[in-house]
Amino acid sequence: LSEKNLRQWQKNIGYVPQDVFLTDASIQQNIAFGENNTEISKQKIQKSAKLADIDNFIENDLKNGYQTIVGERGVRLSGGQKQRIGIARALYHDPKVLVLDEATSALDTKTEQNIMKSLGRLARKKTIIIIAHRITTLQNCDTIIVLSLGKIVGKGTYDELKSKNRIFKKLISYK
C-alpha cells in the first residue's frame, strides 16, 4: 500500500458494520453513498437492493420508492431495513472483498437466509469475510475461523468444526 494506490485499494472493499449510518436523504442516495447525484446508476442501485433483499420493500411498500427520504439516521426504517440498505450500499460499487461485521444481526431469520443465499451466489466471484456470533450465519462458509480470547482455536468447515472443535460445539449449543 502507498498513498498513490490507497484509494484504489479501498474501492475493492465493501464494508457493512453492525450499526449502519444513514443520512437524512433518499434511499437511492444512501445506497450510492458518496456518489455524485448525477452519476448514480439506477441499474446498480436496483441490482444491489435485490442482492440485499430490500428491493420488493422499496418498490412495493414505499410510495416514493427509491426516492423515499429515510429521515435522520434512518429513523423512518426498521433496524432490519437499515441493515439491508447498508448491505446494498456495500454492494453498490461491486467490491472484490465484502466484509460483513455482524451485518445480519438485526435481521429476522428468514431475511438473513435470503441475504445469505444471495451472497452465496456471489461467493465464487468475491471474497466474503463474515464476522458473526449467530452461528447459523456461517453454515455455508468455505472456511470458519474460531477465536477465543483473541487467539485462533479452530479452523475448518462448519461440519468439521462441529465434529472436532470443543469451543465451536459449545457455540452451536447456544443457538
N, C-alpha and C positions, 0 to 999 in steps of 0.2 A: 504494500500500500504506500502511496505517496500523495502529496497534495494534488498532483496532476490527475491521478486516477481515482481518487477517493469518491467523488460524486458518481462516477460511472459504476464503481463497485457497489455503492449504496443503492443504486437503481435496480440492482439484481436481487435485492432482498425486500420481501413483503413481510410486515410485522403486524400481528394482531395481539394487543395487550388484553388482559383480563377486563380492564375498565377502559372502554373506548371513549375518546373525547370527540364530541360532535359540536360543530359551530351552529350558531343561530342562522342557518342558511337552508337551502333546499336539500333534499335527499341526493339529487344529482351532484350538487356542489360538494356534499360531504363524501360521496363515493370517490369523486375525482379530486379530492382534497389537494390543494396546491396547484392545480391545473388552471390556466387562464380560461375564463368562461367561454371565450371564443374558440378555444382549442379542445373543449370537452367532446369526446366521441360518444355519441348516444349508443352506438353499437357496442362499444367496450363497457359502457355503464350497464346495459341490459345483459350482456354476457356475464359480467362479474356478479350482478344481482341474482342471476339464475343459479350460478355456481354456489352462491351463499344462501340459496333457498329463501330469498326475500322478494323475488320478482312478482309472484302472484299477489302477495300482500300489497305491494306498491301499486301494481297495475289494476287490481280489482277492488281493493278496500279504501284506497285514498282518492278523494275527489280530484286532487291535482296531480296525482301520480308522482312522477319523479321530481316535479316542481313543488311538492309539499314542503313547507318550512317546518323544520323539526323542533324549533324552539331552542333556547339556551341550554347547552349540554344535552340536547335531545330529549327535553322534558316531555314532549308530546308522544314519545315512543316508550314501549316496554323495554326492560333490560335485554330480553332476547332479540328484539328488533334492532336495538342499538348495536348489539354484538354482531348481528348478521350484516349490518351496514359496514361495520368495521372490517369484517371478513371480505366483503365486496370491495372495500377501499384497498385492502392489501392485494387483491387480485387484479385490480383495475390496470395496473402498469405491467401485468404479466411477468412477474418476477421469476427468476430461476430458482430462488430459495424462498420458501414460505415458512415463517416462524409463528407458531400459534402458542402463545403463553397463557394457558388456562382460558383460551379463547372460546371454548364451548361450555364453560362452567355456568353461565347464566341461561342456558338453553334447556328446554324440556328434552326428554329422551328421544322422542320421535324426530324433532327438528335436528338434534345433534346427529342422529343416524343418517338423515337426509344429507346433511352437510358433509359428513364423513364419507358417504357414498360418492358425492360429487368430487371431493378431494381425492378419493381413491382413484378416480378416473384420471386425475392429473398426476398421480404418483409416478408414473413411468416417464413423465415429461419434466417433472420438477423434483427438487429435494424438499421434503416437508419435514420440519422439526416440530414435534408436538411436546409441549410441557404440560403435563396433566396429573391431577390427583384422582380424577374419575377414571378408573381402570378400564371401563368399557370403551373409552375413547381410543385406547391403544390396541384393541384386539386385532386389527388388520395391519398393524405396523410391521415392516420388514425386520426392524431391529428395535428392541426396547432396552434402554439403559436404566437400571435401578440404582438410585442414590440413597444413601443413608448417612446422615451426619457429614455431608459434603464429600463422601467417598463413593466410588463406583463399587457396588456389591453384587452386581449381576448384569449380564448382557445376553440377549438372545431373542427368540420369537416369544410370543405370548405363551404358546403351548410348552416350549422348552422351559421357560421360567416358571410356569405353573407347576410343572412336574419336578423341577430340580432346585428352585431357589426358595429358601425358607422365608425370607422377607417378602418376596413377591406373593407367595401363598398367603401370608398374613394380610397383605394389602387386598387381595382378592376376597378374603373372608369378610372385609368391611363393606363391600359394595352393596 
